[in-house]
Amino acid sequence: MKYDIRIERTKNPAPKPDPDNLGFGKIFTDHMFVMDYDNAHGWHDARIVPFDNITLHPAATVFHYGAEIFEGLKAYRTPDGSVQLFRPIENIRRMNNSAERICLPQLDEEGALDALLKFVEVEKDWVPSAPNTSLYLRPFMFGADPFLGVHTVDKTTYMIIASPVGSYYKEGLNPVTIMIETEDVRAVRGGTGYAKCGGNYGASFRAGKKAEEKGYSQVLWLDGVERKYIEEVGAMNVMFMVGDEVVTPALTGSILPGVTRKSCVELLKSRGYKVSERLFSLEELKEACASGELKEAWGCGTAAVVSPIGHLAIGDEIYTINNNEIGKVTQELYDALTDIQWGRAADPFGWITKVN
Ligand SMILES: *Cc1c(COP(=O)(O)O)cnc(C)c1O
């Protein structure tokens, strides 16, 4: 079921930004998608309107009880000038899973995909064409009931905003330095770890800040129950090449099921790699580091695609992985995924959705 979308175009289109200085998420396009919900009317008043500030009641649920979920995906400009999305239905399904977890309303899958595609169509000129640039899309949903009683949300807003973004890697794919976080946890089983909700980020800021102060770029999260198993790296999923096996933590409920993670697993399996989604303990990681069995490690997510890990700090020990150089499998994944995303290679998996 498609939503009936009203389109109101801006009378003051902004000049397009310098493609060399886009950064990440600082510049926004001319329009935004907005749609409202309440139990009495369901989803209604879908509209693409000029980008502007929004007005909310100071008691709106999102400010007090963290009723907020979001998604992140990109629109890519291909060599022939067309625009395409990478597995957008996965983001819409995940959004609905996130919504279910914190009792926000479900979107119609077909309608949400249609809205996303229509929005990108309106903003098509904002999809940059310089190498490795893209238009980052941020769908999000929040509770807007104007009262303070602790309650499940009725009045809800769903929006999509977009930001042209530059290459995540200014100086090539440089390995990062990671610290194991042993105090804070990001999420626990039974909590909201598998949902993409803003509250998870609030819980992760302190560890990220501490790591940064110590000179590391990210933390490696352990599970919140036993503090024993590897979960994610920063806000990315994580993979390890141990011997001839690619290992990534199994989706136990506290890990965000990344679209990039899923794509890496499917791609590697299709190329004959041995891939295991299983529990992977810190103990096992340490042993693999010490024995030299750990060949490569990388984070994966939409923003960076893959991010090689060059150093791993476990307590006072610092292990160097693959000579602090990007590994063969990491590079292979980066090339294969980005070639499909930017339309430089055929898409044998059916992952691409074209924008009109
Ligand atoms: C969004 C996100 C990821 C990566 O998901 P992708 O769909 O690959 O972008 C991983 N971990 C967390 C915590 C996230 O929020």
Ligand as a Chemical Component Dictionary entry (heavy atoms), coordinates in Angstrom:
data_LIG
# 
_chem_comp.id                   LIG 
_chem_comp.type                 NON-POLYMER 
_chem_comp.pdbx_formal_charge   0 
_chem_comp.three_letter_code    LIG 
# 
loop_
_chem_comp_atom.comp_id 
_chem_comp_atom.atom_id 
_chem_comp_atom.alt_atom_id 
_chem_comp_atom.type_symbol 
_chem_comp_atom.charge 
_chem_comp_atom.model_Cartn_x 
_chem_comp_atom.model_Cartn_y 
_chem_comp_atom.model_Cartn_z 
_chem_comp_atom.pdbx_ordinal 
LIG C1 C1 C 0 23.884 1.051  12.043 1  
LIG C2 C2 C 0 24.761 0.228  12.908 2  
LIG C3 C3 C 0 25.595 -0.779 12.404 3  
LIG C4 C4 C 0 25.827 -1.015 10.923 4  
LIG O1 O1 O 0 24.693 -1.316 10.210 5  
LIG P1 P1 P 0 24.662 -1.126 8.623  6  
LIG O2 O2 O 0 23.279 -1.507 8.260  7  
LIG O3 O3 O 0 25.682 -2.035 8.072  8  
LIG O4 O4 O 0 24.977 0.302  8.361  9  
LIG C5 C5 C 0 26.297 -1.561 13.302 10 
LIG N1 N1 N 0 26.205 -1.362 14.639 11 
LIG C6 C6 C 0 25.416 -0.386 15.155 12 
LIG C7 C7 C 0 25.367 -0.219 16.619 13 
LIG C8 C8 C 0 24.676 0.442  14.314 14 
LIG O5 O5 O 0 23.916 1.412  14.835 15 
# 
loop_
_chem_comp_bond.comp_id 
_chem_comp_bond.atom_id_1 
_chem_comp_bond.atom_id_2 
_chem_comp_bond.value_order 
_chem_comp_bond.pdbx_ordinal 
LIG C1 C2 SING 1  
LIG C2 C3 SING 2  
LIG C2 C8 DOUB 3  
LIG C3 C4 SING 4  
LIG C3 C5 DOUB 5  
LIG C4 O1 SING 6  
LIG O1 P1 SING 7  
LIG P1 O2 DOUB 8  
LIG P1 O3 SING 9  
LIG P1 O4 SING 10 
LIG C5 N1 SING 11 
LIG N1 C6 DOUB 12 
LIG C6 C7 SING 13 
LIG C6 C8 SING 14 
LIG C8 O5 SING 15 
# 
